Amino acid sequence: MATLEIEKAFGEMQHAWHEQKSMLQESIEETKKFGGVTGELKASIEATNTRIDAMDVLIQSKMREMMLSASREALEERGTKSAKFRAFSKLLRSGYTGLEAEEQKYIERASKNDMETKVLTTGDSTVAGFLAPPEYVAEIIKPLLQYSPLRSYATVRTTNNRSIQVPIRKGTFAATWVAETGQRSETTGLKYGLEELPNHEMYAEVLISQQELEDSAFDMDAQIQMEATEQFAIAEGAAFVSGTGIGKPFGITTDPNLATTNAGSTSAMTYAGLVTLVHALKTPYAVNASWAMNRQSMGSVRSILDSQNRPLWEPSLAPGNPSTILGYPVIEMVDMPAIASAAIAAVFGDFKRAYTIVDRVSMVVQILREKYAEQGQIAYLIRKRVGGQLVLAEAVRGLKMS
């Protein structure tokens, strides 16, 4: 407002000066004509001088007011900056909760105005964020995958044919006591047969762009093969436990030749059921027998106590040694059925003699470069041929829930 008044005063002063100049010019002309200044002109000049003096006083007054106002504003700004500095210093020392109400207001205003527009921050890429890039870790974090490790305990064979045939004794004769001269006749019952294990095929097809292969920070060829190895292990582990035999191996729990023992409960493992199962298996197989069950079933067993209040579950006493149930090692198999009515929640026996796995073709990777070339993609076709089934059913028994 003071600036506008000063400009107006200067305008009036200029207008008055022009009027005075005009009057003086008229005075000169009139002096030439009449030889002196008229009274009227003299009065006009004096009035103009008086007005100019008054405007000069006004201008000086307004100038003093402006200087005082500027001084006050400078002092206030300096005080505000000092207060802000004190507030930020205190924030660094004591945290936000250590600030007083007025200091908190300074910080809030600064965060909304000054810091957003003036401070170079890593959070804003348009200001300076790109100058502080994050570190890129060339390692992919992968959740652990679980699969049933029956392959590690069964018999594994390799073949170059579409299937294998395994001779199996189907029956035997019984030895008979006879007198020295007694009549001897044929002892019948010895029979042999062939158990055929066909191979089945599983595959995975993964598409990846040509540019991803070229530009990725990872060896994508190796990554794809690693992923396929894991997924094939998961698929065959599930089939070895519960496969239907149609287009895939026959699972150990789904084979119709598997004999079972009643667990004595529909919802939990029981002491009686486990003991009965152990002693239902023939002694020669029990020597190398193990338990196979999922984690839920293992938890159910861990709550069982014998008649002396001792747990059936014996935890491992050394790294690498499995825990035991009734003295026999336990193998965790994620694909074993959960505890439910009529489910085979555990299998006990000699898995090496009972189950055979046949590998026909190990994992093969074919790279199809032309199939999706028009889309700029490459296909990884991964395949494997494998078979498996129960070949000696009496070497294992299942624990079937009621």
Order of alpha helices (4+ residues) and beta strands (2+ residues): alpha-alpha-alpha-alpha-beta-beta-beta-beta-alpha-alpha-beta-alpha-alpha-beta-alpha-beta-beta-beta-beta-alpha-beta-beta-beta
